[in-house]
Amino acid sequence: MPVRLPLLLPLLLLIASSLPPALRAQEPTTGIRLTVAEDTVYVGDSVTLEIESVGLLEPLDTSPLFIGADLLRETAGTRITVIGGQVMDVRTRRMEFLPRAEGAVAFGPLRGETANGPVQSNRVVVTVAAPVEDVWQPGTDDARAEISLSSSTPWVREQVTLDIVLRHRFAIADETIELPDLAGFDVLPVFERRRTLEPADETSETSKPMRRIAWRYLLWPRRSGPLEIGALRWQGTMVRSRTARGPIDTGTAPQSLDVRAAPADADAWWLPASALSLSDGWSSDLADLTAGSEIERTLTVEARGVLASQLPVVEPLASRSFTSVALGGSRDQQLIGDVVTATASYRFRLTARSPVPVFLVTVRVGWWDTVNEAAAEAIVPARRVDIGLPDRADLLADVALEQGAGSRTWLALQSVDLPAAAGIALAAALTLGMAISALMPLWRRRRRQAGRAEPAVLPPP
């Protein structure tokens, strides 16, 4: 006999409601989690407990943590996350406890309520050992110093990334760090003394988290040939517990670089960069430029992997129809992450001399592409500029005076708005009038000479 679906639904709901909470569908990211940095300490040592709670409806009750230890200090924080399409608070607390006696000290479990029902944290146990004086010496894995370079054979003035990393398993007292000498390089720090905590190796049961101190510098060799980055020395007293201490004295050997020289033909343009672009801008539209007017031109060089001081000075070539005056420039650089981008801008004031078409010549900047290991060139291509006639009569007069009588006549015709035939007739009339004006003095002189009477010569008596 077939069973109908409406009869099965109430039965399935009843079975699901009777399941224990641990078997029901829970949001895996909500709940409470306890962690400790070390599971074994000595009498008198403190225990740092990390608590993370997600999606709790009420403040977390931490009273069960005080059963076998006293609270020394506490810090708390909150961040926002999205779980299942809902915005929830992730609350973190760092609590430092001092165990009251030897033996095992348990922390947790803690309980709370979420939208999906009650949740319970894990339980951590810390062993408190007797204060025995240990003869202990830090091993090579307890303190390690490393130096790495992005390249050991860079080009001169090419960017090199230097990383310095110190790792130690336990705290260090009376610490001294002598960083390597970076003479012979231009230096730009990315970060210094950045302290972080590396997680323990999950494949090893005895592995402990490692503390990490890091530096990162961007270097640019100033000259070619062999260069050396000096040695690093790291000293101090490593403290494993109150009763176990040992000295450390470690470091790194000097690092050698073989800096390649620039090609022989690259003295005037040598600029090693990972990317470079060249662009120009104008203060107004070139199509509106007329004779006698001024306009500003800005040439901008942007390069990645270089300092602003390395960028070349860019000057456009002179043009017969422009008067150019340099107005100065500016340089800037920006460091984002570990990528430095330098920018240089150069401004020029151009004055159009005469209303003729003119070609602006190509502007070129040579550079060395460090990605492809090849010479490259960035350009602003040549372009034609049609310089128009000005609308003001005084500028017409100035241009006409510079160009002579023929140009005066032509500019006068260009400034009068007449039909083509009338313009031609007017040009012919003006030309004829100018010819008559030039011949009139000669004609008058000859006429005066012809009308002057010669004295009569009488015969002798």
PyMOL commands that set and color helices and strands:
alter all, ss='L'
color gray80, all
select helices_A, chain A and resi 5-17+21-23+63-66+286-288+308-310+393-403+405-415+420-451
alter helices_A, ss='H'
color red, helices_A
select strands_A, chain A and resi 31-36+40-42+47-54+69-83+86-99+103-107+111-114+117-120+124-129+143-149+160-168+171-178+185-198+210-221+225-229+232-239+245-252+255-259+272-273+275-282+294-304+322-336+339-352+357-360+363-369+374-380+383-386
alter strands_A, ss='S'
color yellow, strands_A
deselect
rebuild
show_as cartoon
